[in-house]
Amino acid sequence: MSSALTIEIRPITPPEVPAISALAREIWLASYPGIITQEQIDFMLEQRYGHERLYDDLEDLHKWLDQAFYEGRRVGFAFSEIHKGEFKLDKLYIHPDVQRQGVGGQMIEHVAARARREGYPCLVLAVNKRNEKAIASYKKYGFVVRETVVDDIGRGYVMDDYVMEKKL
Ligand SMILES: CC(C)(COP(=O)(O)OP(=O)(O)OC[C@H]1O[C@@H](n2cnc3c(N)ncnc32)[C@H](O)[C@@H]1OP(=O)(O)O)[C@@H](O)C(=O)NCCC(=O)NCCS
């Protein structure tokens, strides 16, 4: 994209965990009302972005936690992992202030390059069926829907997702 913002992508380090947790909360509160309930947002933030959980993720040799900076400001993050024998883009969150300016696309390419280097034939992800913005952006970057899944994530909540894949 010619007008894409110039960003720097760096691995997340343990001292940055509180900042990532806070950024996740900010982006989730701007993105998910209307898609899932506030109770489910709170539950999933605690489950996925609690500090202890993020410290554990950082120690996992099958997970990569990347963050993006624009003009020195942390504006997003992408987590990727080896999941059930496939390379998965597990989380991609870009701050609303800089959305639709090519940051997400650059992070997808960063993760896709890693998956290619690791020898995987495709990159997979799961996205809420009602998250139309995200689905549109994944399609733009070459993902297609492979299947639909409903996953029980505990406490009575489910994730109602499309699994999408991008051939590498
Ligand atoms: C989805 C997301 C990661 C995309 O990142 P981004 O940096 O905004 O995406 P890019 O600028 O690289 O790509 C833009 C494309 O995404 C789609 N898109 C992004 N924002 C959109 C919006 N507000 N309305 C419609 N389409 C949108 C479009 O296809 C757009 O392409 P276009 O501008 O040529 O029409 C980002 O918008 C985001 O973090 N959203 C909120 C959290 C989220 O839903 N994350 C994904 C969870 S699975």
The ligand as a Tripos MOL2 file, in Angstrom:
@<TRIPOS>MOLECULE
LIG
   48    50     1     0     0
SMALL
NO_CHARGES

@<TRIPOS>ATOM
      1 C1         -8.6960   -5.6370   11.7190 C.3       1 LIG1
      2 C2         -7.4220   -4.8330   11.9140 C.3       1 LIG1
      3 C3         -6.3760   -5.6910   12.6000 C.3       1 LIG1
      4 C4         -6.8960   -4.3810   10.5430 C.3       1 LIG1
      5 O1         -5.7350   -3.5980   10.7360 O.3       1 LIG1
      6 P1         -5.5870   -2.2090    9.9440 P.3       1 LIG1
      7 O2         -4.2320   -1.6770   10.2520 O.co2     1 LIG1
      8 O3         -6.7580   -1.3500   10.2210 O.co2     1 LIG1
      9 O4         -5.6690   -2.7680    8.4460 O.3       1 LIG1
     10 P2         -4.9730   -2.2680    7.1280 P.3       1 LIG1
     11 O5         -4.9430   -0.7750    7.0930 O.co2     1 LIG1
     12 O6         -3.6950   -2.9840    6.9190 O.co2     1 LIG1
     13 O7         -6.0080   -2.8480    6.0740 O.3       1 LIG1
     14 C5         -7.1230   -2.0940    5.7940 C.3       1 LIG1
     15 C6         -8.2270   -3.0040    5.3100 C.3       1 LIG1
     16 O8         -8.9270   -3.5440    6.4240 O.3       1 LIG1
     17 C7        -10.3390   -3.3740    6.2220 C.3       1 LIG1
     18 N1        -10.7600   -2.3560    7.1870 N.ar      1 LIG1
     19 C8        -10.0440   -1.8350    8.2060 C.ar      1 LIG1
     20 N2        -10.7650   -0.9230    8.8720 N.ar      1 LIG1
     21 C9        -11.9590   -0.8910    8.2930 C.ar      1 LIG1
     22 C10       -13.1460   -0.1450    8.5290 C.ar      1 LIG1
     23 N3        -13.2240    0.7550    9.5130 N.pl3     1 LIG1
     24 N4        -14.1900   -0.3480    7.7210 N.ar      1 LIG1
     25 C11       -14.1270   -1.2500    6.7210 C.ar      1 LIG1
     26 N5        -13.0280   -1.9750    6.4360 N.ar      1 LIG1
     27 C12       -11.9610   -1.7960    7.2110 C.ar      1 LIG1
     28 C13       -10.4870   -2.9340    4.7740 C.3       1 LIG1
     29 O9        -10.5010   -4.0870    3.9620 O.3       1 LIG1
     30 C14        -9.2110   -2.1630    4.5600 C.3       1 LIG1
     31 O10        -8.7990   -2.0710    3.2260 O.3       1 LIG1
     32 P3         -9.1350   -0.7200    2.4020 P.3       1 LIG1
     33 O11        -8.7280    0.4170    3.2940 O.co2     1 LIG1
     34 O12        -8.2910   -0.8530    1.1780 O.co2     1 LIG1
     35 O13       -10.6120   -0.7750    2.1670 O.co2     1 LIG1
     36 C15        -7.6850   -3.5570   12.7560 C.3       1 LIG1
     37 O14        -8.6880   -2.8150   12.1320 O.3       1 LIG1
     38 C16        -8.0850   -3.8490   14.1880 C.2       1 LIG1
     39 O15        -7.2380   -4.0020   15.0600 O.2       1 LIG1
     40 N6         -9.3990   -3.9040   14.4500 N.am      1 LIG1
     41 C17        -9.9390   -4.0430   15.7740 C.3       1 LIG1
     42 C18        -9.5500   -5.3370   16.4530 C.3       1 LIG1
     43 C19        -9.8350   -6.5520   15.6450 C.2       1 LIG1
     44 O16       -10.9560   -6.7720   15.2280 O.2       1 LIG1
     45 N7         -8.8070   -7.3720   15.4440 N.am      1 LIG1
     46 C20        -8.9190   -8.6070   14.7150 C.3       1 LIG1
     47 C21        -9.3810   -9.6910   15.6330 C.3       1 LIG1
     48 S1         -9.4510  -11.2610   14.8120 S.3       1 LIG1
@<TRIPOS>BOND
     1     1     2 1
     2     2     3 1
     3     2     4 1
     4     2    36 1
     5     4     5 1
     6     5     6 1
     7     6     7 2
     8     6     8 1
     9     6     9 1
    10     9    10 1
    11    10    11 2
    12    10    12 1
    13    10    13 1
    14    13    14 1
    15    14    15 1
    16    15    16 1
    17    15    30 1
    18    16    17 1
    19    17    18 1
    20    17    28 1
    21    18    19 ar
    22    18    27 ar
    23    19    20 ar
    24    20    21 ar
    25    21    22 ar
    26    21    27 ar
    27    22    23 1
    28    22    24 ar
    29    24    25 ar
    30    25    26 ar
    31    26    27 ar
    32    28    29 1
    33    28    30 1
    34    30    31 1
    35    31    32 1
    36    32    33 2
    37    32    34 1
    38    32    35 1
    39    36    37 1
    40    36    38 1
    41    38    39 2
    42    38    40 1
    43    40    41 1
    44    41    42 1
    45    42    43 1
    46    43    44 2
    47    43    45 1
    48    45    46 1
    49    46    47 1
    50    47    48 1
@<TRIPOS>SUBSTRUCTURE
     1 LIG1         1 GROUP 0 **** ****
